[in-house]
C-alpha cells in the first residue's frame, strides 16, 4: 500500500522517533534514507512511502502517535 505523508503536526517533533518509524514501516528504507525522509517531512514537503500489507495496522498506529497527517494513495 502507498501512503502520502503530508505533514507532522507535533509541537516538538522527535526526529529520532520519526526516523525509526520510517525504518520500521516503509519497505526498502535504510537508515540514511529514513533520515532524509524525516528532514523532508519536517521541512513541510509531503513524502510518499510504500507499506507492507503485514505492517499496515502498526503503520497507522505509528502515524497517529507521531501526529503525522497522511492519505492513502494506493491500497
N, C-alpha and C positions, 0 to 999 in steps of 0.2 A: 504494500500500500504506500502511496506517496502522500506526504504531508507538506504543506507550505507553512512554515513558522513565520508569523507576521511580526510579532513584537514580544518583548519581555516587559511586563508591567510591574515587576517587583520594585519597591522603593530603593533597595540596595541589592542589585543582582549579585549572586555568588558565582563568580567566573569558574571556580573550580567545580562546583556542582553542575553548572551548565555543560562544561567540557566533559565531565563524567557521564552525564545524561546522553550527550551525543554519541559517545563511545559505546554505551550500553544498548541504545535503541536503534541507531542508524546502521543500516547494512553497509559494510565496507568502509567504516570510518575508523581511521587510526588516530593516534594522539595529536599529531601535528595538524591534521585536517579538522579535528574536533575543536582545537584551539582557534583555528582560523574561522570556523563557522560561528563560534561563540563571539568573537570580535565583530563579525559582520552583523550578527543579530543584535548585539548591544549598540552598534552604530545606527540602528534603525532600519536596516535593509532586511527584506524577507530572505529566508533560507529554505530551500527545498531539500527534503531528505526522504529516503526510502526506508520503510519499517517492515520487518519480517512479520508475517501473519502470526507467528508464535509469540511475538512480544507486543502485540497491539494493545492489550489491556494495560500492561505495565507502562507502555509509552504514554498512553492517555493520562495515567496517574502521575507520571513524572512531569508531564507538561503542565498539568493543573497545579502541582506542588510548587513548581518554579514560576508560576504566573505567566506562562507563555500562551499567547493567543495564536491559534492555528486554524487552518482549514484543510479539509480532506480534498486532495486533487484527484486521486485515483484509488479506487477501492479494490 
